[in-house]
Amino acid sequence: MAKKDKTHVSETPATAVLREAKVAFTEHPYEYLDHGGAQYSAAVLGFDPFTVVKTLVMQDQDAKPLIVLMHGNRTVSTKNLARQIGAKSVEPCKPEVAQRHSGYQVGGTSPFGTRREMPVFIESTILELPKIFINGGRRGYLVGIDPQLCVQLLGARPVRCALAE
């Protein structure tokens, strides 16, 4: 069963997937700030931003969506990513497009329980961490999980496309 924090956030599609898979996760609600991003949530919760993983909805040259999981204090090199996944180009989706693909509000996007199944790519160094904090499917809500769950539950493929921020 999931370990609960003092504040329980109601079920999201993401937590439903985690509960259904019977995996342990911790809940970390915080006061959401527009455009605060992973750096902000890490600071508010007292986490290393390297362990806070952002979920980015991007698209290739044919507008096919994909998800990239990246350290909170790193940026995706879209050129490196495209080369590694065999695409001509990759770019972030516009917020309304990302929302349509994921079913989540931008700022509350989780790779778990998305509306549409999309290929998931994970910065390989994330898999070396003992625990990560990733969006739980709502703005102002992170869940703490073993990063290997991204591979096991999402089929995430490791890539090396991080730029330091």
Beta strands, then each sheet from edge to edge (+ up, - down):
strand 1: 26-29
strand 2: 52-60
strand 3: 65-71
strand 4: 74-76
strand 5: 90-92
strand 6: 120-123
strand 7: 132-138
strand 8: 141-145
strand 9: 157-159
strand 10: 162-164
sheet 1: 1+ 8- 7+ 2+ 3- 6- 9-
sheet 2: 1+ 8- 7+ 2+ 5-
sheet 3: 4+ 10-
end
